[in-house]
Amino acid sequence: MSCSSASIEDYQNTTPTLDLATFFDGKLTAAGVVQDFSGKVTRKFTVTMEAHWVDSPEGKQGVINEWFIYDDGEKQTRVWNITDKGNGLYEGTANDILGIAQGESRGSALRWRYDMILPVDGSEYEVHFDDWMFLVDEKTIINKSDIIKFGITVAQVTLVIAKQPD
């Protein structure tokens, strides 16, 4: 038997339909864990987010501000600038992302792939993220990420994102 991974096309007819500009609009909160290669939880964290979108000649443009607080007291900030390229395709940049993140959405799922500089214990590592987001309902996304180094998954992140009332 050969191994295969999920394809974004597998989610073409799933509902509810994920629209980034609809879900990532306004205030959001999230809680997550990082697991090492063995599955052991090594970090817990929360995220506060604020997002908005505007129309532009290049397509709908989104800004997602993220403020992370880890269980060891570390704080991080990330600002995503996202362009909706149409037909379920997205591109994004952020302060710690290398190059341009590529996203593709079908049905209730989004696959988001990018390279990143990841700080760990005072060192920095270049890693690849393979993110999958699944819209559970109009207020909840579950995000699962594989962190990959040299083609090997070295850690996983699981995050639950919730829209907050205006």
TASUL-V556081 format. One record per helix or strand. SS is the DSSP state (helix for helix, strand for strand). FROM is the first residue (numbers start at 1). TO is the last residue. Records with the same first field share a line. If there is no record, write none. Layout:
SS->FROM-TO  FROM-TO
This chain:
helix->8-11  20-23
strand->26-36  41-54  61-70  75-86  89-93  97-106  109-120  123-137  140-149  152-163
